[in-house]
C-alpha cells in the first residue's frame, strides 16, 4: 500500500478493480492487514484467510513463537472467512500436527507451512465446489 494514499482510498480502488473483474473469491495468504468493515461487507463470506495457528489459540501475529514459548504439543492451521474482527471469522478448515520439545521455532514454522498449504487448498476447494453453508459464525462444510 502506498504510504501517501489513505487505506480507505486504496481499498476503494481494490474493490473497484475486483468488481470490474467479477472476482468471486479472495484468498489472503500472508496479507497481514486488517480489512475495513466496508471491504469485508463487500465480499461477505468470499474472503478466505489462512492463519498459522489452530484458532482460537494464538490469534494475531507470531503464533509459532508464542506456541513455542508455551511448549505446545500440537500446532495447527486454520482457514476462515475474513471478517472485520481479526482471526475470528467462521472457520472453514483446520488441521494439526504433533510437535515435541525438540522442535525449535524454525521447526514449528517449517512444519506449520505444510499444514497451512493443505488447509488453504481444502478450504478454497470446498468454497469453489459450493459445499459450505455459513450459519452465524460457524461453517457447515459438506464432504466431497
Secondary structure by P-SEA (a helix, b strand, c coil): ccccccaaaaaaaaaaaaaaacccbbbbccccccccaaaaaaccccbbbbbccccccccccaaaaaaaaacccccbbbbbcccccccccccccbbbbbbcccccaaaaaaaaaaaaaaaaaaaaaaaaaccccccccccccccc
